[in-house]
Amino acid sequence: MQEFDFLVIGSGSGLDVVNAMAGRGNSVAVVEEGRLGGTCLNRGCIPSKQLLYHADVMETIEGAGAFEIDAEVNGVDFAEIVRTVTEDVSGSSESIRRGLESSNSHDLFSGTGRFVDDRTVEVVDGDDAGATLRADTVLVATGTRPSIPPIDGIEDVDYLTSTEALRLETPPDHLVIVGGGYIAAELGHFFGTFGTDVTIVGRREHLLPEADAEVGEAFTDRYADRFDVYAGYEAVAADDTGGTDGRVTVEARPYPEADAVRAGGETVGAPEEAEDVTVTGDALLVAAGRRPNTDALNLDATGVETDERGFVETDEYLRTDAEGVWALGDVVGEYLLKHSANHEAKAVIRNLLGDEPEPVDYSAMPFAVFASPEVAGVGAREQDLRAADAEYATRTYAYDETARGKAMHAEGFVKLLIDLDGGIEGCHIIGPEASNLIEEVVVAMTAGSGTVADIRDAVHVHPALSEVVDRAFSGQFSRGGGGHDHRHS
């Protein structure tokens, strides 16, 4: 048995913690069963955003006519786009591996980490299988993987998950996507921009169900113009017809818990008023959420508890129920976002190396969807405030009411939600550069007073796109909640 001061299972944001511990002179070990760098680098946000930027460039060229510019695309080397991104990601992962292997402060173990007891881990199914490691402190940072819903016949279909889709060197002719979240939105945009016909089947009444409902509805409207969208439908069966055409058929029925059902550009009505649908393509992408990588950890040998979905349960400091065992990132299921995992890593470092533990502050955790249009948000959604019967005020401001937005022919809006004392409850954006524009509000909520005054009192560059945020925070608000009618001014 080898003994260490600190051990991490997983090599994503958990590496930040192990590096901090090594920097303080602790002996550290890293156990990783796959490529170094975690999901984000190898199978998630890094390759997807690189690919999506190619789609953004393509979309810009194709839209040049709106600006009196005669431009055309003479060719696209799709395979080379994917190969270049894959090679870049692989190179980054190998760089991390070389750094760990050459370090005198780190010990790297290749294989799957499996608990023997609270702070003892054996390595299985890898180059270092058979090694047994014990540490004073253990960090679980094993992330998640694609979740496959119980679709009849899916086990007999050669379907894709995001992992395989990001490495396809030939775009499908017609891609059927099961799922209506950010992965479905982003990959639909990528393949659709490069000529693939896209059909999306999502269970909720609009795409991006985690977004503010008004933003989600606007996003669904835009996607219904681009693709075949079936919102409020649940995929229940799949069949690979085989043959030379390789067709895949998906049967879907109205989802009983959806507020409404939408087929194409039309809202059909309540689920009981809609009919079943059948959609067919030559490829199927299952993008129906993520599941935690806890099933191989043998947590029964520890005091670590999980919830009904398998996510590790922690306290507000990210400590598990087992003494000396911590967890962070997607595996804890708080926010399945890389920047959230990085934020949690900073908290674990503070709590391990500081004098007094501090709770993780999730109060202004932003998200962004790099689709077309972009979507970003932070804080409460309007449906949350209504469900809580809270009193609030709201205001929206359109991109094209600013000079820069008009010049860009930009569609979209910024939506602000505040309490009746001017405190920022939430902000939600759909439109160009939403992922950047939201940061001003995040900073106001975390480093400022957290009120509209933070934005109103700041000088904004004219005529920059940020004026759409400035103007959303200025002017007249409409009151909502607490029994009041809600109307935008």
N, C-alpha and C positions, 0 to 999 in steps of 0.2 A: 504493500500500500504506500502511495506517495502522499505526502501531506503538504498543504498550502495554507496560506493565510486567507486567500480569497479565490473563489472559483465561479466562473460564469458558464452557463449552458446557452449557447447561441452567440452569434458574432455580428449582430447589428448594433443597435444603440448600447447594448451591454458592454461593447468594447470601450466606450467612453468611461464607464465605471472601472473596468479592469485597468485601464491606462492610468487613471487617477490613483488607484490603489497601488499600482506598481511604482508610480512616481513618489509615493510616500515610503517606499522601501519594503512593501509587502511582497511576499512570494505569491504569484498569481498563476492560474491555469485557465485556459479557454478550451471548451469542448464544442466542436462544431461538426455536424454530420455532412454538410454540403460545402458550397462555395463560401468563402469568407465575405462578410459585408451584409449579410442578412437579406431579407425579402426585398427591401426598398432598392438596394443596389442591383441585385441579380434578377429579380422577377417582378419588380413593382415600379415605384415612382421614377427611378432614373431612366431605365430603358423606355418606359412608356412616354415620359415627357420629351425625351430626345426624338422619338418617332413622331409624336404629336407636333413638334415644332416643324418637321418636314411637311406635315399636313397643313399647318398654318401658312407656310410659305406658298404651298400649292394653291390654297384658297385665296391668298392675296393676289397671286398672278391671275387666277381665273376671274377675280373681281375687278381687275384693273380697268375694264371698260366703263365702269361707273364713274371713273375719274378722267375720262376722255383719253385714256392711254390704250393704244392698240397693242396688246401683248398676247402671246399664246405659248403653250407648253408643247415643245416639239418631241419630248420623250421623257419617260420616267424609268430609272433603273431601280425598280422596287426592291429587287433582291439585294442590290448593293447597299441601299439605304438600311435594310435590316441587318445585313452582315456587318456594316460599319459600326452600327450601334451595339450589336452583340459583341464584337471584338473589343470595343471600348470598355464595355461593362466587364468583360472577362479580364481585360488588362488591369482594371482597377481592383478587382477581386484578388488577382494574383499578386498585385502590389501589396495588399494588406497581408496576404499569406507570407510573402517574403519578409515583410517587416517583422511579423511575429516570430517566424522561424529563426531570424538572425538576431533577435533580441535576447540579451542575457537576463532580462527581467520577466519574460513571459515563457510559459510552457504551453504549447499548442497540442491538443489531442484530437485526432481525426476519427470521428465515429459518433454514434448516438449516445447521449448521456442518459443513464438510467439509475434512479435512486436505489440505494441499498438501505439507507436510513436517512434521517433528516439532513445530515451533512456529509454523507458518503455517496459517491457516484461511481458506477462502473461504466466503462466504455464498451459498447457493443457495435457490431456491424460496420467496422471501419478499419483503417490501417493500424489504429492503436487499440483494437478490440482486446479485451482482457485486462486493460489497465484499471486499477481501482484507486480512486482519488478521494482524499478527505480534506475538508477545509473548515476553518473557523466560521467563515461566512460564505454562503452560496447564493447566487443570483440566477433566477430563472428568466431567460429572455429568449424563448424559443419561437415566438411569433405565431403566425397563422398560415393556413393554406386554403385554397379554394374549397368552398362547401358545395356539395352536390345534392340538390333537393331530391326527394323521393318521387322521381318521374318514372312511370311505368315503361320498361324497356330501355332505360338509359344505359344500363350496363352492357347492352349489345350494340350501342351506337359509338362510332369513333368520333366523340365530341372533343372540343377544345376547351381548355380553361385559359385564363389570362396568361399563364406560364407558356403554353404552346403558342397562343395567338401572337405573342410578342416576338416570336422567332419564325413566323411564317414568311417564306421568301417569295410566295406567289399569293396575291390577294384572291380570295374566293370571288366567284361570280355573284353569288347571293348568300349572304351570311344571316342566319337566324340567331338572335341573341336572346337568351332567357335570363331575365334580370333587368331591373330598371334603375340601378344605382350608378355611382360614379364610374365604375369600371365599364359597365355597358355603355354609358354616355361617351366616355373617352375613346374606347375602341371602336364604337360605332362611327364616331367622327373620323378616326384615322382611316379605317377601311373605306368608309363612304366617300371620303375626299379623293381616294385613289381609284374610284370607279366601281366599287362593290355595291350592289343593291343590298340594303340593310332592312331587316325586319326585327323589331324589338317587342318582346312580350314581357310585361312587368305586372306584378300583382297589385300595385297601388294605383290610385286613380290618376296619378301623374308621375312622370319620371322624377328622379332625385327626391324620393319621399323624405329624406332627412333634411331637406332644405325648407325654408319658409314656403308655405303653400302657394302664395302668390307668385313667388319666383319659380317654383316647380311647375306651376301651370303655364307660365310664360315660356319656360324652357320646353315644355312638352309641345306647346303650340309651334315653336320654331322647329323642333325635331319632326313633328308631323308634316311639316312642309318639305323636309328633306327625305324622310324615311317612312316606311310603313310601321306605325306605332299602334300596339294593342295594349292599352293601359287598363288596369283593373282585371287582367286575365292571368290565370294560373296555369302554367304548363303542367299537364297531367300525364302525357304519354309521348314517347318519341320512337321513331322507327327509321332505321337505315335501310332504304330500299335496295341498296347495292347496285350491281350492274356497272356499266361503263360511265354512267352519268353521276353515280355516287350521291344520289339525292337523299336528303334527310327531311323527314316530316315530323312536325310537332303539333300535337293536339292541345288546345287550351280551352279552359272554360272560365266563365266569369267568377272572380274571386269573391266569396260571400262577404268578406270583411272590407272590401273596397267601398268607398262612398259613392263611386260612379264608375261606369265602364266606358272606355273610349276606343273606337276602332277607326284607324286612319285619322282623318281630320275632324271626325264627328264624335260628339258625346252621345252615346246610345241611351244612357239613363242608369237606373239602379241595376245591380247585378242580376236580379231576378227578371229584368226586362230584356236582357241580352242573350244572344245565342252563342253556342260553342263555335270555335273557329279552328281551322286547320291551316298551317303555314308550312311552306316547303322551301328549302334552299339546298345548296351543295356543301354547306358547312354549318355546324352548330357550335356556338360559343355559350358555355354555361357560366354566367357571371352573377350568381345568386348569393353573394356574400362570402364570408370567410369563417373558418372554424379553427379553434386554437390547437396548437401542436403540444398538447398535454398527454395524449393517449399513450405515447411511448415512454413517458417519464417514470412510470411505476410509482405514482404519487401515493398509492396505498401503503407504501413503505414509509411514508412520512406523515407529519401532521398537517401538511399543506392541503387546504380545502379548495374545491372548485365549485362553481355555480352549476345550475342545471344545464348550461350550454358547454361546460367544460373549461371555462375561463378561470384562471387562478384568482382566488379571492385574497385581497390584501386590506390592510387598514389604511388610514389616510396618509401614512408615511411610506407606504408600499412594502410593509412587512407582512409576510404570510403568517398563518397560525403556527407554523413550525419555528422554533427558536433558531435564529441565525439564518433563516432563509427569506430572501427578498424576491420580488418579481417586478418587471416593468415591461412596457411596450404592448404590442398587440395582444400578447398572451393574457394580459389582465383585463382586456375588453373595455377599457374606459373610452378611449378614442383610438380607432384603428388608423392612425396617421403617424407618419415618420416624425413630424415635428413634435407631436405629443410624446413619442418615445424619447426623443432627445430631451424634451422638457422634464420628463420623468427621470432620465439618467442624471440630470443636474441635481434633482431633488434627492436621489439616492446617494449621490456623492456627498452632498451637504449633510445628509442624515448619518452617513457612515463615518465621516471625518469631522463633523462639527460637534459642538458641545451639547446642544439641545436639538432634538428632531423638529422639523418643520413640516406641516402638511403640504401636500402637492396642491398648488393653486390652478384649478381648471377653469376659473371664472371667465377667462377671455380666450378660449381656445378656438382659433379660426379654422376654417376648412376652405378648400378650393377645388373646383372641378375644371380641368383644363380641356374643356370641350369647345364647341363653337355653337352658341356663345359660351364664354367663360361664366362660371358662377362662383361666388365666394360669400361667406357669411361668418358672423361671430355673435355669440350671445343668444338671447331668447328669440324664438320665432313667434309670430303673431298667434299661431294656434296654441302655443304654450301659454301665452298670457291669457288668452280667452279661456283655456281649460282651467287656469288657476283663478278665473274671475277677477283678474287684476285690472286696475285702472291704469290706462296708458294713453299716450298720444303717438300719432304716426304721421309720417310724411314721405312722399316719394318724389323723386326728381329724375327726369329723363335725360339721357346722354345728349340727345340732339337739341336740347335747350341751352347747351353751352357752345361756345364758339368752336372749340376743338372737336367736340362730339359731332357737331353739324358738319365740320370739314371732313370728318372721317366717315360720314354717312352711318354713324353708329346707332344701333338699336339697343335698347336696354334701359335700366333705371337703377337708382340707388333707393333703398327703402330703409328708413330709420324708425326705430321704436324706442321711446323714452318713457320714464315714469313722469308723474305730474310735477316733480321737482326738477326736471331737466336731466336726470341721470340716464345714461345710455343703457338701455336694456338689450338692444341688439341692432345689428345692421346687416343688410342683405343686398347683394349686388348681382346683377346679371348684365353682362356686356363686356366690351373689350377691356383688358387689363384688370379685370375684377380681382384677381389674385394679388395684384400690387396695390390697388386702391383700398382694399380692406385693411391694409396694414396701418394706415393712419388712424383708423378707428380702434384697432387693437392696442396701439401705443397709448391712445387717449384713455382707454379702459384700464390699462395696467400701470402706466407711468404718470398719467395725468390725474385730473380730478374725477375723471369718468363721467363728465357731463358734456352737454352740447357746447359749453363755453370753450372747451379745449379746441374744438374745431373752428368755431365761429371767430375766436380771437386770434387764431393763427393766420399769418399772411400766406395766401396761396398764389402760386405763380399764374399769371394770366398770359396767354389763354391755354394753360395746361389742362389735361383731362381731369386732374384732381379737383377742378372747380365743380364737377358734378357732385362730389362728396361735400364740398363746402356749401353748395346751395341746398343740398338735401338737409343740412343741419341749420339752415337759415329759413326765415319766412314763417308762414303760418302752419301749424300742426292741426290735425284732426284728432279728436278725442275718441278713444275706443275702450271697450271693456266696462265692467261695473254696471252693465245694463244700458250703456250708451250706444247709439248707432255709430257705426264706423264708416266714415266717408273720407276719402283723400281730398285734400285741397289742391 
